[in-house]
Amino acid sequence: MSAVTVTPQRRIGWGVVNAVVLLYAFVPVVWIISLSLKGDDTLNDGSYLPMNPTGEAYSQIFGNSDFLRALVNSIGICVIATAVALVLATMAAYAIARLEFPGKRAIVATSLLISMFPQIALVTPLFKIETAIGIFDTWPGLILPYITFALPLGIYTLSAFFREIPWELEKAAQMDGATPYQAFRRVIAPLALPGVFTTAILVFIACWNDFLFAISLTSTNAARTVPAAMSYFTGATTFEKPTAAIAAAAVVITIPIVLFVLFFQRRIVAGLTSGAVKG
Amino acid sequence: MAEIVLDHVVKRYPDGSLAVDDFSLEIADGEFIILVGPSGCGKSTTLNMIAGLEDITRGELRIDGEVVNDKAPKDRDIAMVFQSYALYPHMTVFENMAFPLVLARVDKETIKTKVDEAAEMLELTQHLERKPANLSGGQRQRVAMGRAIVRSPKAFLMDEPLSNLDAKLRVQMRTQVARIQKSLGTTTVYVTHDQTEAMTLGDRVVVMRGGVVQQVGTPTELYEHPRNLFVGGFIGSPSMNFLPATIEGDRLESGLGTLTMPDAVRAAVAESSEKQVIIGLRPEHFEDASIAGDKPGATVQVPLDIVESMGSDVYAYFTVTGDQARSGDLEDLAKDTGQDMHGDGTTVTARLDAAARVRPGQEATLWVDTAKMHVFDIGTGRNLTAETAETTQAVEA
């Protein structure tokens, strides 16, 4: 017996609100899919949906070795950056949430400072540094800045999750005979998994969508990621914009993110710690 | 199973605050010890020091004759039941209870036997596959107990294990805890702020206040011979009545009227330099004068405010006007029970026989058992009458 009875009017009201929100969110997505399916001749026909869909743009970008190479770069760089950032952020967040040590506030403040710094201001110094030490236009050249900017995000999200885990669980594990590492691995880490997955999604999306560093710190196919590579697409002639190809590429690079989120979302189980302690 | 010795143990936090001061206690093998006191008295800190969750600043902690000050909790072979239960939410009841054994690398078959055994004892057998989130408070509490029992540790430490249960369940679990402890015969240190638990469970009770041990003794000793005002007021429910009084020769002038002191009491207060004292009378030391007959004691006339008939007893409340008994001990007690209101006069509780003919709003003649009266020094709170009755602290194990 639910206290709130759902009247038909109420149901319709919510239906309308939901429809409006979904429409607002999906118009651009449908639009770009529609664009990617149009041929050059129908591109400017003014209709929202393609009249005679064609996979021309897709075969064009998958026949483009630059794009394929960029896709590999994107996946490799983002996965490595996410993994490294997660490991470091988990350890840092655990320490920040659980331990009292000198300089703790300084670390938290610094990481917050980094995330507040406008990235555009750092592009030139980073370019200088990377060319000087020879990692410009390489994978590490992008992975390093990505980790740097992912860490504050990761540390903040994860330390919030760690703080939610009752400290008594760790004490209980110690009393049950666990070493600090065992307590972390068998009790704390499994409980922090939803936080780790949430952070993984956020960090991965941030890296995947980055354009600024990707365009400024690369010069060739060696490390150029998809967002940057797309800006180098050329049309059949100088006066023609490769609109369909860019749309197709945009659709293609959305797919890994959707998969990534769907995969990890299943592991974000809300209320995993419920039942641990009373109240 | 083991004996635990705390030898002048001190806990001082880095910020300088003293949590436990000079705590000495010998806990015999198989003994059930209760640490009791108001919140912030250092009882949990003491327990955590025995567990190894907190460092010992000074002094020695010995388990089975071995100094364990610097040993990690896992090397002390002690199990603990937390107030919040601290169950592992991602594990089933079985996995929760098996966890200490898995860490100790016990083989699977033994684990199963031991967990099943403990589950049976705690009536958890049909819940073994459930997660803690799907259990009731009482069941969670039993899982926490089970986790402590399975590996047959040297000692159990329990930190207010029943305080999160509702009143009825608490009484039920209290007897179960006592039964389990008796059948296993494992040394147990039990922390509580509930004096009823302390009185009913413990072989011996340690009353603490502000990090200092006030008195150690069997529940009866504490009840009958409290060493000071604090212990007197803390142990017993309803609590002891305190009234200020003046010594006038062999009589005590109090708000109740004039009480003639029996010889034992007179001898005890003879050394008191102060004329002003506080007398302590337990509710059951009052009786309807017509029922008491001519037993030795004093009779007083009091106007009753409220009379509560409980069937077995009658509780009569009356107010004694005049100054209230004031002392640091009493103020601490009042703060703990939340009765820090200062009304006019002192409310006295008397527990009378069910046959007592008393009416609210009427004068009643009450008999006072002056032989059982406690007289406390007003300055130090020391029980002047306790010395004569000081008993040995040998354990009746």
Interface residues (C-beta under 8 A of the other chain):
Chain A: P166 E168 L169 K171 A172 A173 Q174 M175 D176 G177 A178 T179 Q182 R186 V187 P190 L191 G271 L272 T273 S274 G275 A276 V277 K278 G279
Chain B: A51 G52 L53 A72 P73 K74 I78 A79 M80 F82 S84 Y85 A86 L87 Y88 P89 H90 F99 P100 L103 A104 K131 P132 A133 N134 L135 G137 R140 R147 R151 L157 N164
